[in-house]
């Protein structure tokens, strides 16, 4: 099936998610390493539940999801979502999931976040995007900082992982900061 491309960069494209992507979500959420990392232990999902999630998501105004596709291979590797979209305040919360572990630690992350910022601020006209990252996810935090996100708060000992608590790093980017970064 030919994917509908929303926006593309040199190597990746934002594409409209398809129902078949639910299989990727299903595999991802049932992986124990991912459950631990997301603090989602004991959350086993059926494929039917993931299809239902997709069906519900496409009709919501407060949540929007796009899939990330490698242009050369046409492979879907991520989903990137906006949650808690406030039409009144014109802001949202970012949620990123990298489905394909083989694609971790590659250049896709920075290019994808930059492409999403372009979409959010230049196409959708949002005012602010927020996100949360575990302090242990230093690679993601570096990418977000490289893409002009700034830490605005740290939730101390927010996340429990087996035997230890970790901080949640809260970051944000404002529309004006995004546009001023383009001028530099």
C-alpha positions as CSV (number, residue, x, y, z in Angstrom):
1,X,0.0,0.0,0.0
2,X,1.2,3.5,-0.8
3,X,1.5,5.6,2.3
4,X,0.1,9.1,2.5
5,X,3.1,11.4,3.1
6,X,2.3,14.4,5.3
7,X,5.8,16.0,5.2
8,X,9.2,14.7,4.3
9,X,12.8,15.5,4.9
10,X,15.9,14.0,3.3
11,X,15.6,10.5,4.7
12,X,12.4,10.2,6.6
13,X,8.7,11.1,6.1
14,X,5.8,11.7,8.4
15,X,3.0,9.5,7.1
16,X,-0.6,8.9,8.1
17,X,-0.8,5.8,10.3
18,X,-2.6,2.8,8.9
19,X,-4.5,0.2,10.8
20,X,-1.8,-2.4,9.9
21,X,0.6,-0.3,12.1
22,X,-1.3,-1.7,15.1
23,X,0.8,-4.9,14.7
24,X,3.9,-2.9,15.3
25,X,2.3,-1.3,18.4
26,X,1.2,-4.8,19.6
27,X,4.8,-6.2,19.3
28,X,6.3,-3.1,21.0
29,X,4.0,-3.0,24.0
30,X,4.3,-6.7,24.7
31,X,8.1,-6.5,24.8
32,X,9.3,-6.7,28.4
33,X,12.2,-4.3,27.9
34,X,9.8,-1.7,26.6
35,X,7.4,-2.3,29.4
36,X,10.1,-1.7,32.0
37,X,11.4,1.4,30.2
38,X,7.9,2.9,30.0
39,X,6.9,1.8,33.5
40,X,4.1,-0.3,31.9
41,X,4.8,-3.6,33.7
42,X,1.9,-6.0,33.6
43,X,0.3,-4.3,30.6
44,X,-0.1,-7.1,28.1
45,X,-2.1,-6.0,25.1
46,X,-4.0,-8.1,22.6
47,X,-3.8,-7.3,18.9
48,X,-7.5,-6.6,19.0
49,X,-7.0,-4.0,21.7
50,X,-4.4,-2.3,19.6
51,X,-6.7,-2.3,16.6
52,X,-9.4,-0.8,18.9
53,X,-6.9,1.9,20.1
54,X,-6.2,2.8,16.4
55,X,-9.9,3.0,15.6
56,X,-10.5,5.3,18.6
57,X,-7.5,7.5,17.9
58,X,-8.5,8.6,14.5
59,X,-11.7,10.2,15.7
60,X,-10.1,12.2,18.6
61,X,-9.3,15.9,18.5
62,X,-7.1,15.9,21.6
63,X,-4.7,13.2,20.2
64,X,-2.9,13.0,16.9
65,X,-0.5,10.4,15.7
66,X,1.8,10.1,12.7
67,X,4.1,7.2,11.7
68,X,7.7,7.7,10.7
69,X,8.8,6.0,7.5
70,X,12.3,5.7,6.1
71,X,12.0,7.0,2.6
72,X,14.5,4.6,1.0
73,X,13.1,1.3,2.4
74,X,9.5,2.5,3.1
75,X,9.9,0.9,6.5
76,X,7.8,2.2,9.4
77,X,10.0,2.6,12.5
78,X,8.2,5.0,14.9
79,X,5.1,6.6,15.9
80,X,5.1,10.2,17.1
81,X,2.1,11.6,18.8
82,X,0.6,14.7,20.2
83,X,-1.5,14.2,23.3
84,X,-3.6,16.5,25.4
85,X,-4.0,18.9,22.5
86,X,-5.5,22.1,23.8
87,X,-7.3,24.1,21.1
88,X,-7.8,26.9,23.6
89,X,-4.2,27.2,24.6
90,X,-2.7,25.9,21.3
91,X,-0.3,23.5,23.0
92,X,0.2,19.8,23.2
93,X,2.4,17.0,24.8
94,X,4.8,15.0,22.7
95,X,5.0,11.2,22.9
96,X,7.6,9.3,20.8
97,X,7.9,5.5,20.4
98,X,10.6,3.9,18.4
99,X,9.2,0.5,17.4
100,X,12.2,-1.0,15.7
101,X,15.1,-1.6,18.1
102,X,17.5,-2.0,15.1
103,X,16.9,1.6,14.3
104,X,17.8,2.9,17.7
105,X,20.9,5.1,18.0
106,X,20.7,6.3,14.4
107,X,20.3,9.7,12.9
108,X,16.5,9.3,12.5
109,X,15.7,10.8,15.9
110,X,17.1,14.3,15.3
111,X,15.7,14.5,11.7
112,X,12.3,13.3,12.8
113,X,12.0,15.7,15.7
114,X,13.1,18.6,13.5
115,X,10.5,17.5,10.9
116,X,7.8,17.3,13.5
117,X,8.6,20.8,14.8
118,X,8.3,22.1,11.3
119,X,4.9,20.4,11.0
120,X,3.6,21.5,14.5
121,X,4.7,25.1,14.3
122,X,4.7,26.0,10.6
123,X,1.7,23.9,9.5
124,X,-0.5,23.4,12.6
125,X,0.5,26.8,14.1
126,X,0.9,25.4,17.7
127,X,2.3,27.7,20.4
128,X,4.1,25.2,22.7
129,X,5.1,21.5,22.8
130,X,5.9,19.8,26.1
131,X,7.4,16.4,26.7
132,X,8.7,14.2,29.5
133,X,11.8,12.0,29.5
134,X,13.4,9.8,32.1
135,X,16.7,11.1,33.4
136,X,18.3,7.8,32.4
137,X,17.4,8.4,28.8
138,X,20.3,10.8,28.2
139,X,20.4,10.2,24.4
140,X,16.8,11.3,24.0
141,X,17.4,14.4,26.2
142,X,20.4,15.3,24.1
143,X,18.4,15.1,20.9
144,X,15.6,17.2,22.4
145,X,18.1,19.8,23.5
146,X,19.7,19.7,20.0
147,X,16.2,20.4,18.7
148,X,15.7,23.5,20.9
149,X,13.7,21.9,23.8
150,X,14.6,23.3,27.2
151,X,14.2,21.7,30.6
152,X,11.6,23.6,32.6
153,X,11.1,21.3,35.5
154,X,12.2,18.0,37.0
155,X,9.8,15.7,38.8
156,X,12.0,14.2,41.5
157,X,11.9,10.4,42.0
158,X,8.8,10.1,39.7
159,X,9.6,6.8,38.0
160,X,10.3,3.6,39.9
161,X,12.3,1.0,38.0
162,X,12.6,-2.3,40.0
163,X,14.7,-1.1,42.9
164,X,15.4,2.6,42.4
165,X,13.5,5.9,41.7
166,X,14.4,8.2,38.8
167,X,13.6,11.8,37.9
168,X,11.3,12.7,35.1
169,X,12.8,15.6,33.0
170,X,10.1,17.9,31.7
171,X,11.0,19.9,28.6
172,X,9.2,22.4,26.3
173,X,9.7,24.4,23.2
174,X,7.8,27.6,22.3
175,X,6.9,28.6,18.8
176,X,9.0,31.8,19.1
177,X,12.0,29.8,20.1
178,X,11.6,27.5,17.2
179,X,11.4,30.3,14.7
180,X,14.3,32.2,16.3
181,X,16.4,29.0,16.0
182,X,15.8,29.0,12.2
183,X,17.3,32.4,12.0
184,X,20.6,31.3,13.6
